[in-house]
Each structure stands twice: as C-alpha cells, then as structure tokens.
Amino acid sequence: MHSTATVSSTPGDGLYNGVYVWTISSVGALGGLLFGYDWVVIGGAKPFYEKYFQLTSEQLIGWANSCALIGCLLGSILAGGMSDRFGRKKMLILSAVLFAISSLLTGWAYSFSAFITWRIIGGVAIGIASNASPTYIAEISPAPWRGRLVTLNQLSIVVGVLAAQIVNWLLAERVPDGATSEMIRQSWNGQYGWRWMFTAIVVPSTIFFLGSLFIPESPRWLAKSGDHNSARGVLARIGGEPYAQQALSDIQNSLSAEAQVGPVWRMLLSPRILRILLIGMSLAVLQQWSGINILFNYAEEVYRNAGYGVSGILFNIVITGTVNLLFTLVALGLVDWFGRRALMLFGCAGIALSHTVLGFTYRAGVKGWPILVFTLFAIGFYALSLAPVTWVLISEIFPNRVRGAAVSVSVSALWIASFLLAFTFPILNCTLGSSGVFWGYASVCFIGLLFIYLRVPETKGRALEEIEREFANGRV
C-alpha cells in the first residue's frame, strides 16, 4: 500500500493521499476479481456439469460455455446509460449483488435451462463490472498513477482467475486420470463438486458489496451531475486543495466544451468521437480474438488434445493462472513507465509468434510439455500487454461527457467478440484442427500489431482532460 507521494504532471502539484487512493481503487477493483473468477470457473467445472447434464453435441457444449457472454453484452450495454445516469458507485453495488445471487443459483441449478439462465445473469454482472470498475478507477486516479491503478483492476481479474483455477483443481482431485464419463458423472464432483466451484464466489461478492457502500462517487461523475462541492471534496481528499481546484477547473472546462455538441448519442456519432470509438472497439475485439481466452475457457480440450488426463489438465490450468498473475504484476510496474503503446506492440508480436509455433507443434503431433510451454509463452505476453493495457486505454481515451456510453460501446464490442470466440471454438477445432485454429489467432495478432502501430496513441502520464484536448486537436 502506498502512502503519499509527490508525483504529479499537472498544475497544482501536491501530495497525493496514496493510502486513500489505493484503498478506494482496490475496492473498485474487486469487481475485476469477481469478473475473473466467474469468467474462468466454467473451465474447471466443464468436465463435470457436461456429464451431469449429459451434453454431447459441439453446439450444446459451445452454448453452455459461451451463454454467459450474452449476459456480459447485455450488462455492458445497460451499464453505459445507467452509469452515466446513476453513477459509477451504484453500478459497482449492483454488480456485487448480481454476482452473489447468480453464482449461488448457477451452482445449485438442477436443470440445464436453469443453469443457462443463471449463467446469463452472472454474465450481466460481469458486463456491468467490466464497464464500471475500470471507469471508476480511471476517474478517481491522479494522472501519473492512472495506468498502474487501472492495471490493478486487471490484476484483480487475474487473481480471480487463479482463485477459480485453484478451487477447481482442489475439488477435482477426487477424480482420477483415466476415469470414464460415467465414473465422472457419478462421482462427488459430478454431482456436487462443480456446484461448489460456482458457489464459492458468494464470499468475495459480499465483501465487494460492503466495501462499495463506503467508497466515494467518482468526482468526474459528480461534476458532470452538477454536484461541484462533492466533487471538490473527493478531489481534495485525493490530492489536497490545490490539486482539487485545478482538477475541477479542467473537468468543468471539458464539460462546458462538450455541452455545446449536444446529446451523448450525437457526440458518439460525430466524426471526432467516432474515430476514437472505433479505436476503442478495435482494441476490445483484438483482446478477445487474440485467442488467449480459449486457453482459459477451453483449457480442458486444449490440454486433452495434448495428451493430458483430468488431473493433469486441471494442474496445468493452475500453472497458466500463476503465469498470468506473475506477468500481470510485471505489467503493473511497466505500464506507467514503459508506456501503453509499446507494451501493446510487444505483446501482439509475442502472442502471434507463440500461436504460430503452437500451431506447428500440434501439426507435428507433439504431445505433453511442449504444448504447455508455448501456451504459457502466449499467456505471459498477453498478461503483459493486451489483457491489462486494453482496459487502461478504453478507460482513458474518451471525453468526460461520453465516457460511460463510449466505454459501454467498446466493452459491448469486446463481449460480442468474446461470444463469437467461445461459441465457435469447438466447431472450428473440429473442422480446422488445433493447428489451424491457432494459426488463425496468430493472423489476428499480426493484423492487430499493424493497427496499433498506425492508430493507437501513447497516453501515459497525461490527465484525462489533456488526452481529450489532444484528440480534439488531431494531435493523436
């Protein structure tokens, strides 16, 4: 936990209240932890609920694994307008409630239709959290700290991912390698273990709910809503009175300029904002179509095709989660020093090369540890770049007045891309084979590398209002 620090690139330099800023950011980032757990728990539960509900076709398997993404899309769409109307804090509270209810009822669903319904509602919680958490953190962060604070949200996602993988692995230890489908279906895990994998999220959901009750509202949302005194109070608590006066002045000037344009939807369709929106949407789609989430959501199939049994698969999943966490910690230290753009370029190149080699490894019929090694390379590059930095860029490139709606549109594009990725993988894997699938993801990453080089600006160390002015003046 940081204390105070004298680092600021804005006029009105002062001492930032590090303990306060990191505390409220950490509470906001709990939405990311729940997002990560709920997002990945499906991968470990997959061998068991499939046998319990007796799913056999690629379409049903794909639907069970991707249905939550429909809810993610709905949640991200709702979050944009609701966040701008009711505030970021209320959206965090709502997502906490939905996480708790949906995970409990998903875990104890006794019909496939009920399982699907509650997974979709859990997806709504993910969609809201994926919008509200990074937006909230970006709007309360001093400019020099914003990259690492928004990356804290990604770190929380990764911790949630690893927690789900560890819980899944420990519960699944009851199932021996080589167990038949009927043995799995009749085992404790096949009947109850997978249920507790989902239910465990109730505990952090409750902590998130209680914590969200005590954090302040975003000062930028307060200013946009006309509550300038409350906004000044929050900013003063963050960085002192001189910082509050300067930051509030910048926010008010930004909002005054935007107010002349008209309604939010008209602003989104204006050429200046539309150009930025397309950058945000493209980054969101690239993050998903890089193919890394296949290594989380379909890890069972990826590693089963490499020759691993149930226990080995789930242990490998824990290793992938550990690598994901370690490289996210590295990204936390680099994003405000090395820069957003450079990390994205480095990561895209690394993922593309890793997928290319992985494809050749599958084509050659290699089994075992080489598959694990190359998937770990891909995950490491992803955790260092596309995973955290996409959220940082999406949370900071949009103007104040349209940020909630624009983030919502970008995140909606992310969930549409994610649904297509998750739903099509079983079908593509059956028709193209593992090598063809990973070569396809590599091609997307090479295209993404070119896009970032040509279109994505560097934003490190700049206040949100400064980024907005530079976009408006065509300098980025």
Salt bridges, closest charged atoms under 4 A:
ASP38 OD1 - ARG119 NH1 3.09
GLU50 OE2 - LYS46 NZ 2.93
ASP84 OD1 - ARG88 NH1 2.99
ASP84 OD1 - LYS224 NZ 2.88
GLU139 OE2 - ARG88 NH2 2.89
GLU139 OE2 - ARG403 NH1 3.04
GLU182 OE2 - ARG185 NH2 3.17
GLU258 OE1 - ARG401 NE 3.90
GLU300 OE1 - LYS46 NZ 3.05
GLU300 OE2 - ARG304 NE 3.74
GLU301 OE2 - LYS46 NZ 3.34
ASP336 OD2 - ARG148 NE 3.17
ASP336 OD1 - ARG340 NH1 2.79
GLU396 OE1 - ARG146 NE 2.78
GLU396 OE2 - ARG340 NE 3.05
GLU465 OE2 - ARG220 NE 3.02
GLU470 OE1 - ARG462 NH1 2.92
